[in-house]
Amino acid sequence: MTFAEKTAKGRPSIEYAISINMAKARNEKGKQARLYFIECERKALEAVSPVKILNDPSAMRGLLLNYTEKVIALEHKVDEMKPQVEALKRISYSEGSLCITDAAKSLQMKPKALFSWLQGHDWIYRRVGGKSWVGYQDKIKQDLIEHKVTVVARNDGSEKLTEQVRITPKGLGKLSVLISE
């Protein structure tokens, strides 16, 4: 058996390996080992057996009361969280996607802060020399973001391709949980 003494900071400072054979030794260490095992046995015998608790009505009443209070507290917490859960479900099952600016408004944060968060947490990036944001492929595969490519007609009659990263409803739900942590 091995155990360690703890220092004031909780770090092990001395480790001991104790065996039954050591307890049989006729020296100071053997005496310490015997006393240790005797103390362990005393503590084990003092422990209340589950059978005693089951046969003691007052102990059972106390246990039931304790667990009933915990269940009631958890049910109350579930009731408090129900509107938030329903809102997140509605968001994650809705259709369509939002541009990052509109997603930021939904999350009640500044668009610049959301862009920064998305970039810092590997949701979006900019290609070298590129102006538009691009989403990481793993986030696209998870259906958290999508790319929208649009053809825009210019005044001179030519066309221009524009790219835009958009947050899906599922992504908005996930962001609302991640950002609030």
N, C-alpha and C positions, 0 to 999 in steps of 0.2 A: 504494500500500500504506500502511496506517495502523497505527501501533502506539503504545503509551503507556508512558511510564516510570512505575514504581510508587514511591510513597513508602514509608516504613517500615510504615505501617498498611495498605498494599495498595491505596490509592486512586490513581487516575490523577492525575498532576499536570501533565504536559506531553504533548501529542499531536503526532505528526509525520505528515505525508502525504508519502510518498516515491513518486516515479514513475521510470520508466526514463529519461525525458528529463532529470530532475534529475541522474541519475548521469552523464549526458554533459556536464554543465556543468563548466567549467574553474575551479572555485572550491573553497573549503573544504567547503561543503555537498555539492558534487558528489563530492569525494573521499570524504567520509563515506558517501555513498550507495553509491559503487562498492565500498568496503570491506565495507559491510553485505551487498550482494548476493554478493560473492565468498565471504564467510563462510557465507551461506545455501547457496550451491552446494557448498562444501566439506562441510558437514554432510549435505547430501542425498547426496553421493557416498559418504560414510562409512557411511551406513545400509546394513544388511545386507539384501540382496534375498531374497525368499522362495525363489527358485530355489536360491540358495547353501545355505540351510538344508535344503531338501529333498535336496540332494546330499551333505550332510555327515552321516554316520551318528551321530557323537557329539552333534551339535546336535539331531538328531531324537530321539535317546534321551533327552536332557535335557528336551526339550519334552514328550515322552510321559510321562516320569516325573512331571513337574510337574503335568500335567493328570490323570494317574491318581491322584495324591495328593489333588487337589481333588475328584475324583469320589468317592473313598472317604470323604472327610470329609463330603461332602454326603449320601451314602447313610447314614452313621452318624447324621447329624442327622435325616434322615427317619425312621429307625428309632426314635430317641428321641421324636420328636413323634407317632408313630403312635397311641399310646394316647389322647393329648389330642385328636387329630383324630377318632378313632372316638367318643370321648365327646361331642364337639360334634355329630357327625352324629346320634348317638342322641337327643340332646336336641332338635335341630332337626326331627327326623322323628317325634317322639312326638306323641301326641294330647292334647288338652285344654290348658288354660291355667292359670296360677298367679296368685293375687292378688300384689300388689307385696310384701307382707310375706313370703310363702312364696318368691317369686323372690329376695328379698334373702338368705334363708337358703340357697338353692341356690347363690347367688353368694358365699356366706360373707362377707356384710357386714351392717351394721346396717340395718334397714328405713328409719330416718330418713335415713341416708346415701344409700340408693337413691332415696327420694322426692326428696331434694335434687338428686341427679345427674340424674334424669329431668326434673325441672322446669328445671334449668339448661341442659339440652341439648335443650330443646323436644320432649320426648316427652309431657309432661302439663302441665296448668295447671288453675287454679280460676277459674270464672266469678266476676264481681264479685258479691259477696253469697252465693255458693254455698258449700256445705260439702264437696261431693264433688269428686274429681279427674275431669278430662275429658282424653281423649287427643287429640293433634293428628291431623288428618285424614290427613296424609301418612304418619304411622306406622301408622295403621289400614289405609290402602291397601296399604302394604308388608307387611301381615300380621305386624307386630311386636307390636302390642297390639290388644286388642279391648275393647268395652264390654259389660258384662253388666248387663242390667236385670232385676230380680227383683221380683215382687209378694210382699210379706210380710204375713201376717195378723196384726193386732194383737189384744190381749186383749179389746178391746171389740167385736170382730167386724169392724171396718173394715180396709181394706187400705192398704198404703203401698208406693210404688214406691221401690226403692233402686237406685242406679247404682254400678257398680264398674269401674275400669280393671283389666284383667288382661293379663299378659304371656304371649304365645304362645310355644310352643317355639322357633319361629324367632327371636322377639325375645330370648328367653333366651340363645340361641346368640350372637346379635349383641352383646348386652350383655356377655357373658363376654369377648368379644374387645375391645370398646371400653373397658370398665372396667379391663382389665388393662394397657392401653397407658399 
